Amino acid sequence: MSAARRTATHVAVGAILSLALAAPAQAQFWPPITEKLKQGRFRVGPLALTPGLELDAGVDTNVFLAQTEPTRDTSVDLRAALDAYCPVRSRVRLVGSGWLDYNYFKRVASARSTDPGGQGHLEFDLWRLTPFVGVGGLRSRQLYTTDIDERIERTEEWLNAGSRLRLTNQLSIEFGLESRKFRWGESAMSGSQIADELDRDSTTSKGGARLRLSSLTDLVASAERQEDTFLVAPPGLATTISYRYLAGFELAERAFMTGRILAGVREIPAGSEGSVSTYRGLVVQSSLVVPFLQRLRLTARYDRDLYYSASGVTAADAVLRNTYTYDRFQGDLDLEGPLDLVLRLSGGYEAAHYLRPVTTPDGPIDRRDDVYTIGASLLWRIGDSALLGVAALRTRRQSNDPAEEYERWRYGIQGFFSP
């Protein structure tokens, strides 16, 4: 692989990772073990290790996402991560990943946090059957979704198990079960309101099929049943059951265009909605990386789904939950320039549309938020494993609730390191 291609790959991976961390979690609890993970960056006997380090340091012009009188501060976001792969003889494979985020603000001490997380996965072959089991958890206190503008501690813990059955060399089926806990802390502004709305135990059962169309392309389909039991809910309305159906294509690492495009339906039918609204609508999970002329690389991602809101709705003397459809598009164009420089141009759009009216001082409204981002960075390649440079990102949220609008700039130093 050429140095230009390696650089573009590092930049694209950094963009995809940041997007994945910002997006709400999905029930994807049997991710494929890629060739890149198997090879690793370092070898210790059979153990393959891939460390990584990401840095964003500079100025944040609106720490609390305020509409007026924004708080400006110097900030440092540092992430250290490690992926590990270890085969045990020929039939057993162990995969693990861990990360530690350090978030520092010079003046606003209340916004600082140190956020750890990790997960592990074990799978083994029994003829055509490959059972697996996984476990993981995280703790974080940084901004999570466009629905929550406060830095509130949240924790997630999960345990999953299932199996993959190879029916033929081209066709396989998968099935599994995951249990996940979501817990939120209290905040100075809203007390326990967010925890009351979002604390829940979730159980997801999933089945899927994969058909190999070629050495580089798979046709995939899946069906999920998700049961969410909220810790605080009106009598008889604690449990919401929803369904997600997806189908599409996955493109292998060696393909010219890599990634996945999946689309389908998310449904909360009448009789299983619990304290939320019934719903039926489009769901999309897609991400693509496309190189052009060896010096250009486009990374694009679009996701759409339904999520629980932290803002409750009072109706008929009962506290009901709100939900919102969430669309997110992010695109990054990387240009390999002279003097080992990489120019990245980025843009994004997010839309949140709430299904139930939201209460405001002027009365209830059908709230809709639109978030626009635009940014640029100029990075210098240091060898074939590091990128360091300057970056600027502008974010603006528009809403039909004026109190929810804000503008924010973040600019300073950006770096990626994977030895």
Protein Blocks (a to p, Z undefined) as FASTA:
>chain_A
ZZklmmmmmmmmmmmmmmmmmpccdddfbcccdfklmnombdehjbccdddddddddddf
blnopabhpacdddddddddddddddehjlbccdddddddddddfklmmlgccddddddd
ddddehjaccdddddddddfbdfbfmbccdcddddddddddddddfblmbccdddddddd
ddddddfklommmmmmmgccdddddddddddfbfkbccdddddddddddfbdcehilbcc
dddddddddddfkbmbgcddddddddddehilomaccdddddddddddddehhlaccddd
ddddddddfbdcdeehiacdddddddddddddddddehhiacdddddddddddfbdcddf
kbpcddddddddddddddddehjlbccdddddddddddfblklgccdddedddddddZZ
